[in-house]
């Protein structure tokens, strides 16, 4: 059980290191679409690591101070927007990769 708990803590940081290595390799070999892919995934991973710290505090702040969330949303809708933006960032990253690979294969 301790191994599982420690892996849950270590894996996001290990993935972040691997994404930085991929970013460096794409920069080295001038694969611009791959560079953007890894850059966006690094932003996504940082968001994944930091969201548990700032999202509950933001929701608590809104609830305790009786502040209306932006655009008239409910608190559930605010958390859903954060979830949706997370998935949207992933889709954008993979679109960059797919377009870049298609261009690369077309040139060969």
Backbone torsions as a table, in degrees:
resi	resn	phi	psi	omega
1	UNK	NA	-36.3	179.3
2	UNK	-65.8	-36.7	179.7
3	UNK	-63.2	-41.5	179.8
4	UNK	-65.1	-43.0	179.0
5	UNK	-62.3	-40.8	-179.8
6	UNK	-71.6	-33.6	179.1
7	UNK	-68.7	-36.0	177.9
8	UNK	-62.8	-33.1	178.9
9	UNK	-78.6	-36.4	-173.0
10	UNK	-83.7	-36.3	-172.7
11	UNK	-58.6	-42.8	178.5
12	UNK	-61.2	-35.6	179.2
13	UNK	-74.3	-35.4	176.1
14	UNK	-65.3	-41.5	176.9
15	UNK	-62.9	-38.4	178.3
16	UNK	-62.5	-41.2	177.6
17	UNK	-63.3	-43.9	179.0
18	UNK	-64.1	-36.4	177.3
19	UNK	-66.8	-38.1	177.1
20	UNK	-65.3	-40.0	176.8
21	UNK	-62.1	-43.1	176.9
22	UNK	-62.7	-38.6	177.6
23	UNK	-62.3	-43.9	179.8
24	UNK	-64.6	-41.4	179.9
25	UNK	-65.4	-40.8	178.0
26	UNK	-66.0	-37.0	176.9
27	UNK	-65.3	-41.8	-178.7
28	UNK	-63.5	-41.0	-177.4
29	UNK	-96.0	11.1	175.1
30	UNK	57.4	38.6	174.3
31	UNK	-96.2	91.0	-171.4
32	UNK	-62.3	-42.6	-179.7
33	UNK	-65.5	-37.9	176.2
34	UNK	-66.4	-36.1	176.7
35	UNK	-61.8	-47.1	178.0
36	UNK	-63.6	-39.2	177.8
37	UNK	-57.9	-51.7	-178.5
38	UNK	-68.4	-35.2	178.6
39	UNK	-63.5	-44.8	178.9
40	UNK	-66.7	-38.0	177.6
41	UNK	-67.4	-31.4	175.3
42	UNK	-66.0	-43.0	176.3
43	UNK	-61.2	-42.1	178.1
44	UNK	-61.8	-43.9	-178.4
45	UNK	-67.7	-39.1	176.3
46	UNK	-63.3	-39.3	175.8
47	UNK	-62.9	-41.0	178.3
48	UNK	-62.4	-37.8	-179.4
49	UNK	-74.5	-38.0	-173.5
50	UNK	-89.9	-21.5	-177.4
51	UNK	-56.5	-42.4	179.4
52	UNK	-62.0	-17.2	179.3
53	UNK	-88.6	-42.7	-173.2
54	UNK	-97.6	-28.3	-177.4
55	UNK	-67.0	-47.7	177.8
56	UNK	-62.2	-36.5	178.0
57	UNK	-65.6	-39.0	179.0
58	UNK	-65.8	-44.4	179.3
59	UNK	-65.1	-42.4	176.8
60	UNK	-62.2	-40.9	179.2
61	UNK	-60.9	-44.4	179.1
62	UNK	-64.0	-41.3	-178.0
63	UNK	-71.9	-42.5	-177.3
64	UNK	-69.4	-37.7	-177.3
65	UNK	-93.0	5.4	178.5
66	UNK	53.5	47.2	179.9
67	UNK	-100.1	134.8	177.8
68	UNK	-73.8	128.9	176.2
69	UNK	-60.3	161.5	-179.4
70	UNK	-58.3	147.1	176.0
71	UNK	60.9	21.9	176.6
72	UNK	70.5	22.5	-178.9
73	UNK	-80.0	161.2	171.3
74	UNK	-85.8	171.8	180.0
75	UNK	-64.6	-35.6	177.6
76	UNK	-64.8	-38.3	178.8
77	UNK	-68.2	-33.7	177.3
78	UNK	-63.0	-45.9	179.3
79	UNK	-66.4	-34.2	177.9
80	UNK	-67.3	-36.0	177.5
81	UNK	-64.1	-41.7	177.2
82	UNK	-61.8	-40.7	177.7
83	UNK	-64.9	-44.0	-179.6
84	UNK	-63.6	-43.2	179.2
85	UNK	-62.7	-35.5	177.4
86	UNK	-60.7	-46.9	179.5
87	UNK	-69.5	-33.9	178.3
88	UNK	-65.1	-40.7	177.9
89	UNK	-62.8	-40.7	176.5
90	UNK	-62.2	-42.7	178.8
91	UNK	-62.8	-41.7	178.9
92	UNK	-62.7	-41.6	179.5
93	UNK	-62.3	-44.9	-178.9
94	UNK	-70.6	-29.8	174.4
95	UNK	-63.8	-42.8	175.8
96	UNK	-58.1	-44.9	-178.1
97	UNK	-65.5	-44.8	-178.2
98	UNK	-64.0	-44.3	178.9
99	UNK	-64.1	-41.6	179.5
100	UNK	-65.4	-41.6	178.2
101	UNK	-67.0	-36.6	178.0
102	UNK	-64.1	-42.3	177.4
103	UNK	-64.0	-40.5	-179.6
104	UNK	-64.2	-43.8	-179.5
105	UNK	-71.4	-30.4	179.1
106	UNK	-68.9	-33.0	-178.8
107	UNK	-78.0	-16.6	-178.2
108	UNK	-94.9	NA	NA
